[in-house]
Amino acid sequence: MKKPLPKIYLAYGALFIATAIWGVATSVIKLTLNDISLFSFLFYRYLVVCVIMLPIVFIEIKRNPIDFRDLPNLILLGLFGQSCIILIFVGIKYTSSIDAAILSVIGSVITLSAGHYFYHEKISRPLKIGIATALAGTIFVMLEPAITAKGFNVSTSLRVLGNFIVILYNFSFAAYIILSKRVMGQNSDNLKKTSKLLHIEPMKKAYSPLLHTGLTFYVALVTIIPFFLLESFGYLGNSTVHTSNFGITAISGIIYMAVFSSILAYYFFEWGLKNSHVFDTAIFGYLTPLFTLPASFLLLGERATAVVIIGAGIILIGVLIAEKHKA
């Protein structure tokens, strides 16, 4: 009789799937924004998600009722994890998917630092080597196209602004990862001290990845509605509120971002996070360009050069070193 796979390997598989989905999502977002306005895209994405998740969240709440004293923490989780996705949508609108991919490396570094500080996750020398290798590979892959901006039709100042907004999103997602651990009942002394300093009350109960992830989608929908209404009345640029205006690109983008990038990716990510370490999520984050680059070629016409292929191989080697020799 075969032994079942250790849960840690299943967690790695879950994180890998989430990384793959989100790696493709960058190109999907940029392509879809050519066919639908920004806040219409976000509104319909989360509307679809919330309709699908309603029976699931209802069942989970019946199984594990929410302590109302935990609502501020769950709302905060939703703001960092979902509402702040507005930042990445705005950023990608003004920058390239290539720039967004290289800036995701910053998110991995922030996450590693946060895991080390809040959860005392040891970063061994081989792990540092693996991380440095993956970082070098990512920079190697992205350096040439990110600097030349060949074929990019946005001004330099707007592109810099887009890059800055993407960086802000990476900070918010790192905060989301730490808060997710906290919501699932995985605390630490440093996290308790920081929460107390910020006047964030401790959690009264622990919640499953399915429940707290589902609730964050509703937080996002509520926070996006005001922007959607402002856009629909012309205060935030052109609008595509009427669904009759949607082409196949818009519909496909909404479905991908709702079903795959929201429901499936976040569930896999949260389950993987629960059964692994914070630094695991950071290491898998380095794999994002391996999925972004082919998606950019297929959807946006960006071509991978020999430099890109070599760099992608370096990234993969770095991740393998880190995962094999981590503490």
Rosetta blueprint (number, residue, H / E / L):
1 M L
2 K L
3 K L
4 P L
5 L L
6 P L
7 K H
8 I H
9 Y H
10 L H
11 A H
12 Y H
13 G H
14 A H
15 L H
16 F H
17 I H
18 A H
19 T H
20 A H
21 I H
22 W H
23 G H
24 V H
25 A H
26 T H
27 S H
28 V H
29 I H
30 K H
31 L H
32 T H
33 L L
34 N L
35 D L
36 I L
37 S L
38 L H
39 F H
40 S H
41 F H
42 L H
43 F H
44 Y H
45 R H
46 Y H
47 L H
48 V H
49 V H
50 C H
51 V H
52 I H
53 M H
54 L H
55 P H
56 I H
57 V H
58 F H
59 I H
60 E H
61 I H
62 K H
63 R H
64 N L
65 P L
66 I L
67 D L
68 F H
69 R H
70 D H
71 L H
72 P H
73 N H
74 L H
75 I H
76 L H
77 L H
78 G H
79 L H
80 F H
81 G H
82 Q H
83 S H
84 C L
85 I H
86 I H
87 L H
88 I H
89 F H
90 V H
91 G H
92 I H
93 K H
94 Y H
95 T L
96 S L
97 S H
98 I H
99 D H
100 A H
101 A H
102 I H
103 L H
104 S H
105 V H
106 I H
107 G H
108 S H
109 V H
110 I H
111 T H
112 L H
113 S H
114 A H
115 G H
116 H H
117 Y H
118 F H
119 Y H
120 H L
121 E L
122 K L
123 I L
124 S L
125 R H
126 P H
127 L H
128 K H
129 I H
130 G H
131 I H
132 A H
133 T H
134 A H
135 L H
136 A H
137 G H
138 T H
139 I H
140 F H
141 V H
142 M H
143 L H
144 E H
145 P H
146 A H
147 I H
148 T H
149 A L
150 K L
151 G L
152 F L
153 N L
154 V L
155 S L
156 T H
157 S H
158 L H
159 R H
160 V H
161 L H
162 G H
163 N H
164 F H
165 I H
166 V H
167 I H
168 L H
169 Y H
170 N H
171 F H
172 S H
173 F H
174 A H
175 A H
176 Y H
177 I H
178 I H
179 L H
180 S H
181 K H
182 R H
183 V H
184 M L
185 G L
186 Q L
187 N L
188 S L
189 D H
190 N H
191 L H
192 K H
193 K H
194 T H
195 S H
196 K H
197 L H
198 L L
199 H L
200 I L
201 E L
202 P L
203 M L
204 K L
205 K L
206 A L
207 Y L
208 S L
209 P H
210 L H
211 L H
212 H H
213 T H
214 G H
215 L H
216 T H
217 F H
218 Y H
219 V H
220 A H
221 L H
222 V H
223 T H
224 I H
225 I H
226 P H
227 F H
228 F H
229 L H
230 L H
231 E H
232 S H
233 F L
234 G L
235 Y L
236 L L
237 G L
238 N L
239 S L
240 T L
241 V L
242 H L
243 T H
244 S H
245 N H
246 F L
247 G L
248 I H
249 T H
250 A H
251 I H
252 S H
253 G H
254 I H
255 I H
256 Y H
257 M H
258 A H
259 V H
260 F H
261 S H
262 S H
263 I H
264 L H
265 A H
266 Y H
267 Y H
268 F H
269 F H
270 E H
271 W H
272 G H
273 L H
274 K H
275 N L
276 S L
277 H L
278 V H
279 F H
280 D H
281 T H
282 A H
283 I H
284 F H
285 G H
286 Y L
287 L L
288 T H
289 P H
290 L H
291 F H
292 T H
293 L H
294 P H
295 A H
296 S H
297 F H
298 L H
299 L H
300 L H
301 G L
302 E L
303 R L
304 A L
305 T L
306 A H
307 V H
308 V H
309 I H
310 I H
311 G H
312 A H
313 G H
314 I H
315 I H
316 L H
317 I H
318 G H
319 V H
320 L H
321 I H
322 A H
323 E H
324 K H
325 H H
326 K L
327 A L
